[in-house]
């Protein structure tokens, strides 16, 4: 993989929940040099075979669905791009030279057939069902000593805490969170915010700086730049979009990216729970790093299954567990919030750590906040899709 291609992948991967392995089943650019001169960027709802080359088993899938599916496969087998792919002389990944790529196509056909014949087409059997993070399917149960206790699974106490006290209601947990952040009046007083971040030391080889522009209610623009390359992703309150300066498929708004942009539009994490989430319940009480948390579970407007872990004592959000829907199964991601600091009367997490199943390639890099500016004038037009990359 050449250096130019590597930094493009690296920049792109930082934006969202799984970008995914670019091509596991014969997915590759149909434009030499990664579409540097394409007059029109590819569209999310185009069939994958119109955006990528050598599609053989995922024909008809929307291009926007492809990246999440690739991340799901990668995490299920614990692999990266080069397990199935080699870049050719034209800079694409169309080659079938790697045997694992041919085998992967067979496996997709097999899994589809099993689900169609036995589960009405639902993704009940997936890559992970057998592989469980390994390239070799797990076909034999682990042996335990006869008197050894079985491994304890992390449990959630659904009925109440150890003393039998009832759990608080959803409203009580969220009210405590709002007060912990500074109170509703202080939160409402923040109309705009500009956040500058950088990767946490040791989590990325990049020295990149990212800027995020937010405007209430629900507008966001994320900008990343490196030498010769710029990437934008935004939501103007009505339409989400993404674009890069090459107008290439790296600027394609895939579904995982869409969900990430919508979460970035929240002025504080979880601010949409009351108004936009469905099936919201208090799911129990769970300990995270020796701290008791109340768990709120619900479904996001984008269809992701989420759990929010609020510190039972301070009320602050410690973790957000996200299960992203993909074409092949659910992709899990944990977002941990640390180092809360007060800025203009509102607490903001200054350290955000992200992790995914098997450490899958393509998950946004953990980051630290370098600078926060609030109530800076930002025109609404800033969040609209640009007519051309600038």
TORNU-871764 format. One record per residue (C-alpha): x, y, z; residue in one letter; residue number from 1. Coordinates in Angstrom, 1 decimal, m for minus. Layout:
N
((X; Y; Z); "A"; NUM) ...
This chain:
390
((0.0; 0.0; 0.0); "X"; 1) ((1.6; 3.3; m1.1); "X"; 2) ((2.1; 6.2; 1.3); "X"; 3) ((m0.4; 8.4; m0.5); "X"; 4) ((m3.1; 5.8; m0.2); "X"; 5) ((m2.3; 5.2; 3.4); "X"; 6) ((m2.8; 8.7; 4.7); "X"; 7) ((m6.1; 9.0; 2.8); "X"; 8) ((m7.3; 5.9; 4.5); "X"; 9) ((m6.1; 7.1; 7.8); "X"; 10) ((m7.8; 10.5; 7.6); "X"; 11) ((m11.0; 8.9; 6.4); "X"; 12) ((m11.0; 6.3; 9.2); "X"; 13) ((m10.9; 9.0; 11.9); "X"; 14) ((m14.3; 10.3; 11.2); "X"; 15) ((m16.7; 7.6; 12.2); "X"; 16) ((m17.7; 4.4; 13.4); "X"; 17) ((m16.6; 1.7; 11.3); "X"; 18) ((m15.5; 2.9; 8.0); "X"; 19) ((m14.6; m0.7; 7.4); "X"; 20) ((m12.2; m2.6; 5.4); "X"; 21) ((m12.3; m1.0; 2.0); "X"; 22) ((m12.9; m4.2; 0.0); "X"; 23) ((m13.2; m7.7; 1.3); "X"; 24) ((m15.3; m9.2; m1.4); "X"; 25) ((m14.0; m7.5; m4.5); "X"; 26) ((m14.8; m4.0; m3.6); "X"; 27) ((m12.5; m1.4; m5.1); "X"; 28) ((m12.3; 1.9; m6.8); "X"; 29) ((m13.4; 1.9; m10.4); "X"; 30) ((m11.3; 5.0; m10.9); "X"; 31) ((m7.5; 4.7; m11.2); "X"; 32) ((m5.7; 6.8; m8.6); "X"; 33) ((m8.7; 6.9; m6.3); "X"; 34) ((m10.8; 9.2; m8.5); "X"; 35) ((m8.7; 12.3; m8.2); "X"; 36) ((m10.4; 14.0; m11.2); "X"; 37) ((m14.0; 12.8; m10.9); "X"; 38) ((m16.3; 15.7; m11.7); "X"; 39) ((m19.1; 14.3; m9.5); "X"; 40) ((m18.5; 12.5; m6.2); "X"; 41) ((m20.2; 9.1; m5.9); "X"; 42) ((m23.7; 9.1; m4.2); "X"; 43) ((m24.6; 7.0; m1.2); "X"; 44) ((m27.7; 5.4; m2.7); "X"; 45) ((m25.9; 4.3; m5.9); "X"; 46) ((m25.5; 0.5; m6.2); "X"; 47) ((m22.1; m0.6; m4.9); "X"; 48) ((m21.1; m2.0; m8.2); "X"; 49) ((m21.4; 1.5; m9.7); "X"; 50) ((m19.0; 3.0; m7.2); "X"; 51) ((m16.6; 0.1; m6.6); "X"; 52) ((m15.1; m2.4; m9.0); "X"; 53) ((m15.3; m6.2; m9.2); "X"; 54) ((m18.4; m6.6; m7.0); "X"; 55) ((m19.6; m10.2; m7.3); "X"; 56) ((m21.7; m11.1; m4.3); "X"; 57) ((m22.9; m7.7; m3.0); "X"; 58) ((m24.5; m6.5; m6.2); "X"; 59) ((m27.4; m4.2; m5.6); "X"; 60) ((m26.3; m3.2; m2.1); "X"; 61) ((m26.3; 0.6; m1.7); "X"; 62) ((m22.8; 2.0; m1.7); "X"; 63) ((m23.6; 3.6; 1.7); "X"; 64) ((m24.1; 0.2; 3.2); "X"; 65) ((m20.8; m1.3; 2.0); "X"; 66) ((m18.3; 0.2; 4.5); "X"; 67) ((m20.3; m0.9; 7.6); "X"; 68) ((m20.6; m4.4; 6.2); "X"; 69) ((m16.8; m4.5; 5.6); "X"; 70) ((m16.1; m3.4; 9.2); "X"; 71) ((m18.4; m6.2; 10.5); "X"; 72) ((m16.6; m8.8; 8.5); "X"; 73) ((m13.2; m7.5; 9.6); "X"; 74) ((m14.0; m7.5; 13.3); "X"; 75) ((m15.7; m10.9; 13.1); "X"; 76) ((m12.5; m12.4; 11.8); "X"; 77) ((m10.0; m10.1; 13.6); "X"; 78) ((m8.3; m9.1; 10.3); "X"; 79) ((m7.4; m6.0; 8.3); "X"; 80) ((m7.6; m5.1; 4.6); "X"; 81) ((m4.5; m7.0; 3.5); "X"; 82) ((m6.0; m10.3; 4.7); "X"; 83) ((m8.0; m10.4; 1.4); "X"; 84) ((m6.6; m7.6; m0.7); "X"; 85) ((m3.6; m6.4; m2.6); "X"; 86) ((m3.4; m3.0; m4.3); "X"; 87) ((m2.8; m3.3; m8.1); "X"; 88) ((m0.7; m1.0; m10.3); "X"; 89) ((m3.7; 1.2; m11.0); "X"; 90) ((m4.2; 1.8; m7.3); "X"; 91) ((m7.4; m0.3; m7.0); "X"; 92) ((m8.2; m3.4; m5.1); "X"; 93) ((m10.0; m5.3; m7.9); "X"; 94) ((m7.5; m8.2; m8.1); "X"; 95) ((m8.6; m11.6; m6.9); "X"; 96) ((m5.0; m12.8; m6.4); "X"; 97) ((m5.5; m13.5; m2.6); "X"; 98) ((m7.3; m16.9; m2.1); "X"; 99) ((m9.0; m15.5; 1.1); "X"; 100) ((m10.9; m13.1; m1.0); "X"; 101) ((m12.4; m15.9; m3.1); "X"; 102) ((m13.2; m17.9; 0.0); "X"; 103) ((m14.9; m14.9; 1.6); "X"; 104) ((m17.3; m14.7; m1.3); "X"; 105) ((m18.2; m18.3; m0.8); "X"; 106) ((m18.8; m17.7; 2.9); "X"; 107) ((m21.1; m14.7; 2.2); "X"; 108) ((m23.2; m16.9; m0.1); "X"; 109) ((m23.4; m19.6; 2.5); "X"; 110) ((m24.5; m17.3; 5.3); "X"; 111) ((m27.1; m15.7; 3.1); "X"; 112) ((m28.5; m19.1; 2.2); "X"; 113) ((m28.6; m20.2; 5.8); "X"; 114) ((m30.5; m17.1; 6.9); "X"; 115) ((m32.8; m17.2; 3.9); "X"; 116) ((m33.8; m20.8; 4.4); "X"; 117) ((m34.0; m20.9; 8.2); "X"; 118) ((m34.5; m17.4; 9.5); "X"; 119) ((m36.7; m15.6; 6.9); "X"; 120) ((m33.7; m13.7; 5.7); "X"; 121) ((m32.9; m12.1; 9.0); "X"; 122) ((m29.2; m11.8; 10.0); "X"; 123) ((m29.4; m14.4; 12.7); "X"; 124) ((m26.3; m16.4; 11.6); "X"; 125) ((m23.3; m14.1; 10.8); "X"; 126) ((m19.6; m14.3; 10.3); "X"; 127) ((m19.1; m13.9; 14.0); "X"; 128) ((m21.4; m16.8; 14.9); "X"; 129) ((m18.6; m19.2; 13.9); "X"; 130) ((m15.4; m17.1; 13.7); "X"; 131) ((m15.6; m15.2; 17.0); "X"; 132) ((m12.7; m12.9; 16.2); "X"; 133) ((m10.5; m15.6; 14.5); "X"; 134) ((m9.8; m16.5; 10.9); "X"; 135) ((m10.5; m20.1; 11.7); "X"; 136) ((m14.1; m21.0; 12.7); "X"; 137) ((m14.5; m22.0; 16.3); "X"; 138) ((m15.9; m25.5; 16.2); "X"; 139) ((m15.1; m27.0; 19.6); "X"; 140) ((m16.2; m25.8; 23.1); "X"; 141) ((m13.5; m24.8; 25.6); "X"; 142) ((m12.7; m27.3; 28.3); "X"; 143) ((m13.2; m26.2; 31.9); "X"; 144) ((m11.9; m28.0; 35.0); "X"; 145) ((m14.7; m30.0; 36.6); "X"; 146) ((m14.8; m27.9; 39.8); "X"; 147) ((m13.7; m24.6; 38.3); "X"; 148) ((m16.4; m21.9; 38.2); "X"; 149) ((m17.5; m20.9; 34.7); "X"; 150) ((m16.3; m17.5; 33.5); "X"; 151) ((m18.4; m14.8; 35.0); "X"; 152) ((m20.1; m12.5; 32.5); "X"; 153) ((m20.5; m8.8; 33.2); "X"; 154) ((m24.0; m8.5; 34.5); "X"; 155) ((m26.5; m5.8; 34.7); "X"; 156) ((m28.8; m5.7; 37.8); "X"; 157) ((m32.2; m5.0; 36.2); "X"; 158) ((m34.3; m5.0; 39.4); "X"; 159) ((m32.3; m2.6; 41.5); "X"; 160) ((m29.1; m2.4; 43.4); "X"; 161) ((m27.6; m4.9; 45.9); "X"; 162) ((m29.6; m3.4; 48.8); "X"; 163) ((m32.9; m4.0; 46.9); "X"; 164) ((m33.5; m0.3; 46.3); "X"; 165) ((m35.6; 0.5; 43.2); "X"; 166) ((m33.9; 2.0; 40.2); "X"; 167) ((m34.5; 5.6; 39.3); "X"; 168) ((m36.7; 6.5; 36.4); "X"; 169) ((m35.4; 7.6; 33.0); "X"; 170) ((m36.4; 11.2; 33.8); "X"; 171) ((m34.5; 11.1; 37.1); "X"; 172) ((m31.3; 9.8; 35.5); "X"; 173) ((m31.4; 12.4; 32.7); "X"; 174) ((m32.3; 15.2; 35.1); "X"; 175) ((m29.3; 14.3; 37.2); "X"; 176) ((m27.1; 14.3; 34.1); "X"; 177) ((m28.3; 17.7; 33.0); "X"; 178) ((m27.6; 19.1; 36.5); "X"; 179) ((m24.2; 17.5; 36.5); "X"; 180) ((m23.3; 19.2; 33.3); "X"; 181) ((m24.2; 22.6; 34.7); "X"; 182) ((m28.0; 22.8; 34.6); "X"; 183) ((m30.5; 23.3; 31.8); "X"; 184) ((m30.2; 27.1; 31.8); "X"; 185) ((m26.4; 26.9; 31.3); "X"; 186) ((m26.8; 24.3; 28.6); "X"; 187) ((m29.5; 26.3; 26.8); "X"; 188) ((m27.2; 29.4; 26.9); "X"; 189) ((m24.6; 27.7; 24.7); "X"; 190) ((m25.8; 28.4; 21.1); "X"; 191) ((m22.6; 27.5; 19.2); "X"; 192) ((m19.4; 25.7; 19.9); "X"; 193) ((m16.1; 25.2; 18.1); "X"; 194) ((m14.0; 22.3; 19.4); "X"; 195) ((m10.4; 21.5; 18.3); "X"; 196) ((m9.1; 18.0; 19.0); "X"; 197) ((m6.0; 15.9; 18.4); "X"; 198) ((m5.5; 12.1; 18.7); "X"; 199) ((m4.5; 10.8; 22.1); "X"; 200) ((m0.8; 9.9; 22.4); "X"; 201) ((m0.2; 6.3; 21.4); "X"; 202) ((m3.6; 5.8; 19.7); "X"; 203) ((m2.6; 7.1; 16.2); "X"; 204) ((0.5; 7.9; 14.2); "X"; 205) ((m1.1; 11.1; 13.0); "X"; 206) ((m0.4; 14.6; 14.2); "X"; 207) ((m3.6; 15.8; 12.8); "X"; 208) ((m5.9; 18.5; 14.2); "X"; 209) ((m9.7; 18.3; 13.7); "X"; 210) ((m12.2; 21.1; 14.1); "X"; 211) ((m15.9; 20.5; 14.9); "X"; 212) ((m18.4; 23.3; 14.5); "X"; 213) ((m21.8; 22.9; 16.3); "X"; 214) ((m24.8; 25.2; 16.3); "X"; 215) ((m28.1; 24.6; 18.2); "X"; 216) ((m30.3; 23.0; 17.4); "X"; 217) ((m28.7; 20.0; 15.8); "X"; 218) ((m26.2; 21.4; 13.3); "X"; 219) ((m22.6; 20.3; 12.9); "X"; 220) ((m19.6; 20.5; 10.6); "X"; 221) ((m16.5; 18.3; 11.0); "X"; 222) ((m13.3; 19.4; 9.1); "X"; 223) ((m10.0; 17.6; 8.8); "X"; 224) ((m7.1; 18.6; 6.8); "X"; 225) ((m3.7; 17.3; 5.9); "X"; 226) ((m1.2; 18.3; 3.2); "X"; 227) ((m3.1; 18.4; m0.1); "X"; 228) ((m6.3; 16.8; 1.3); "X"; 229) ((m9.4; 18.1; 3.1); "X"; 230) ((m12.4; 16.2; 4.4); "X"; 231) ((m15.8; 17.6; 5.4); "X"; 232) ((m18.8; 16.0; 7.0); "X"; 233) ((m21.9; 18.0; 8.1); "X"; 234) ((m25.5; 18.1; 9.0); "X"; 235) ((m27.5; 21.3; 8.5); "X"; 236) ((m30.6; 20.2; 10.5); "X"; 237) ((m32.2; 18.6; 7.5); "X"; 238) ((m29.6; 16.9; 5.4); "X"; 239) ((m26.3; 15.1; 6.3); "X"; 240) ((m23.5; 15.1; 3.8); "X"; 241) ((m19.8; 14.3; 3.4); "X"; 242) ((m17.2; 15.3; 0.8); "X"; 243) ((m13.5; 15.3; 0.3); "X"; 244) ((m11.3; 17.6; m1.8); "X"; 245) ((m10.7; 14.8; m4.3); "X"; 246) ((m14.5; 14.3; m4.8); "X"; 247) ((m13.7; 10.6; m4.5); "X"; 248) ((m15.4; 7.7; m2.7); "X"; 249) ((m13.5; 8.7; 0.4); "X"; 250) ((m16.0; 11.5; 0.6); "X"; 251) ((m19.0; 9.1; 0.4); "X"; 252) ((m21.5; 9.4; 3.2); "X"; 253) ((m21.8; 5.8; 4.2); "X"; 254) ((m24.4; 4.8; 6.8); "X"; 255) ((m21.9; 4.4; 9.7); "X"; 256) ((m20.6; 7.9; 8.9); "X"; 257) ((m24.2; 9.3; 8.8); "X"; 258) ((m24.8; 8.0; 12.3); "X"; 259) ((m21.6; 9.4; 13.5); "X"; 260) ((m22.4; 12.8; 12.1); "X"; 261) ((m25.8; 12.8; 13.8); "X"; 262) ((m24.2; 12.0; 17.2); "X"; 263) ((m21.7; 14.8; 16.6); "X"; 264) ((m24.7; 17.2; 16.1); "X"; 265) ((m25.6; 16.7; 19.8); "X"; 266) ((m24.5; 19.8; 21.9); "X"; 267) ((m23.8; 17.3; 24.7); "X"; 268) ((m23.7; 13.5; 24.4); "X"; 269) ((m27.1; 11.9; 24.7); "X"; 270) ((m29.0; 15.2; 24.3); "X"; 271) ((m31.5; 13.5; 21.9); "X"; 272) ((m32.5; 10.7; 24.3); "X"; 273) ((m35.7; 12.5; 25.6); "X"; 274) ((m36.9; 13.8; 22.3); "X"; 275) ((m35.8; 11.4; 19.5); "X"; 276) ((m35.0; 8.0; 21.0); "X"; 277) ((m37.6; 5.2; 21.2); "X"; 278) ((m37.9; 2.2; 23.5); "X"; 279) ((m36.1; 4.1; 26.2); "X"; 280) ((m35.8; 2.3; 29.6); "X"; 281) ((m33.6; 2.1; 32.6); "X"; 282) ((m31.8; m1.1; 31.9); "X"; 283) ((m30.2; m1.7; 35.3); "X"; 284) ((m27.2; m0.8; 37.3); "X"; 285) ((m23.6; m1.7; 36.3); "X"; 286) ((m20.1; m1.1; 37.6); "X"; 287) ((m17.6; 0.5; 35.4); "X"; 288) ((m14.1; 1.0; 36.7); "X"; 289) ((m15.3; 0.6; 40.3); "X"; 290) ((m18.0; 3.2; 39.8); "X"; 291) ((m21.7; 2.3; 39.9); "X"; 292) ((m23.7; 3.5; 36.9); "X"; 293) ((m27.3; 3.6; 35.9); "X"; 294) ((m27.9; 2.2; 32.4); "X"; 295) ((m30.4; 3.8; 30.0); "X"; 296) ((m31.1; 1.8; 26.9); "X"; 297) ((m32.9; 2.9; 23.7); "X"; 298) ((m33.0; 3.0; 19.9); "X"; 299) ((m31.6; 6.0; 18.1); "X"; 300) ((m33.5; 7.7; 15.2); "X"; 301) ((m30.9; 6.2; 12.9); "X"; 302) ((m31.7; 2.7; 14.1); "X"; 303) ((m28.7; 2.0; 16.3); "X"; 304) ((m29.2; 0.2; 19.6); "X"; 305) ((m27.5; 2.2; 22.4); "X"; 306) ((m26.8; 2.1; 26.1); "X"; 307) ((m25.8; 5.1; 28.2); "X"; 308) ((m23.9; 4.6; 31.5); "X"; 309) ((m24.4; 7.4; 33.9); "X"; 310) ((m22.3; 7.7; 37.1); "X"; 311) ((m24.8; 7.0; 39.9); "X"; 312) ((m23.0; 9.5; 42.2); "X"; 313) ((m22.0; 12.4; 39.9); "X"; 314) ((m24.6; 11.9; 37.2); "X"; 315) ((m22.0; 12.3; 34.4); "X"; 316) ((m22.0; 10.1; 31.4); "X"; 317) ((m19.1; 7.6; 31.5); "X"; 318) ((m19.8; 5.4; 28.5); "X"; 319) ((m21.9; 5.2; 25.4); "X"; 320) ((m22.3; 1.7; 24.0); "X"; 321) ((m23.5; 1.7; 20.3); "X"; 322) ((m24.5; m1.2; 18.2); "X"; 323) ((m24.6; m0.1; 14.6); "X"; 324) ((m26.9; m1.9; 12.1); "X"; 325) ((m25.0; m3.1; 9.0); "X"; 326) ((m26.1; m5.2; 6.1); "X"; 327) ((m24.5; m8.2; 7.6); "X"; 328) ((m25.0; m7.8; 11.3); "X"; 329) ((m24.6; m5.4; 14.3); "X"; 330) ((m21.3; m3.7; 14.8); "X"; 331) ((m20.5; m2.7; 18.4); "X"; 332) ((m18.6; 0.4; 19.6); "X"; 333) ((m17.8; 1.8; 23.0); "X"; 334) ((m17.2; 5.5; 23.6); "X"; 335) ((m15.8; 6.4; 27.0); "X"; 336) ((m15.9; 10.0; 28.4); "X"; 337) ((m13.2; 11.2; 30.8); "X"; 338) ((m11.6; 14.3; 32.1); "X"; 339) ((m14.7; 16.5; 32.4); "X"; 340) ((m13.9; 20.2; 32.7); "X"; 341) ((m16.1; 23.3; 33.1); "X"; 342) ((m16.1; 25.7; 30.2); "X"; 343) ((m18.4; 28.8; 30.5); "X"; 344) ((m20.4; 27.0; 33.2); "X"; 345) ((m20.9; 23.7; 31.2); "X"; 346) ((m18.9; 20.5; 31.8); "X"; 347) ((m17.3; 18.9; 28.7); "X"; 348) ((m15.3; 15.6; 28.5); "X"; 349) ((m11.8; 16.5; 27.4); "X"; 350) ((m10.8; 12.9; 26.8); "X"; 351) ((m12.8; 10.6; 24.6); "X"; 352) ((m11.7; 6.9; 24.1); "X"; 353) ((m13.2; 4.7; 21.4); "X"; 354) ((m12.9; 1.0; 21.0); "X"; 355) ((m14.6; m1.6; 18.9); "X"; 356) ((m15.0; m5.4; 18.5); "X"; 357) ((m11.5; m6.8; 17.9); "X"; 358) ((m10.1; m3.4; 17.5); "X"; 359) ((m11.5; m3.3; 14.0); "X"; 360) ((m9.7; m1.0; 11.5); "X"; 361) ((m11.7; 2.1; 10.6); "X"; 362) ((m13.0; 3.2; 14.0); "X"; 363) ((m12.5; 6.8; 14.9); "X"; 364) ((m9.4; 7.5; 16.8); "X"; 365) ((m9.5; 8.3; 20.5); "X"; 366) ((m8.9; 12.0; 21.0); "X"; 367) ((m8.3; 14.8; 23.5); "X"; 368) ((m9.8; 18.3; 23.3); "X"; 369) ((m7.3; 21.0; 22.8); "X"; 370) ((m9.6; 24.1; 22.7); "X"; 371) ((m13.2; 25.0; 23.2); "X"; 372) ((m14.9; 28.2; 22.1); "X"; 373) ((m18.5; 28.8; 22.7); "X"; 374) ((m21.1; 31.3; 21.5); "X"; 375) ((m18.9; 32.3; 18.5); "X"; 376) ((m21.0; 33.6; 15.6); "X"; 377) ((m21.4; 30.8; 13.0); "X"; 378) ((m23.6; 31.4; 9.9); "X"; 379) ((m26.2; 28.7; 9.1); "X"; 380) ((m24.7; 28.4; 5.6); "X"; 381) ((m21.6; 26.9; 7.0); "X"; 382) ((m23.4; 23.6; 7.6); "X"; 383) ((m24.8; 23.3; 4.0); "X"; 384) ((m23.3; 21.0; 1.5); "X"; 385) ((m20.6; 22.9; m0.5); "X"; 386) ((m21.2; 23.3; m4.2); "X"; 387) ((m17.5; 22.6; m4.6); "X"; 388) ((m14.6; 21.4; m2.4); "X"; 389) ((m12.6; 24.3; m1.1); "X"; 390) 
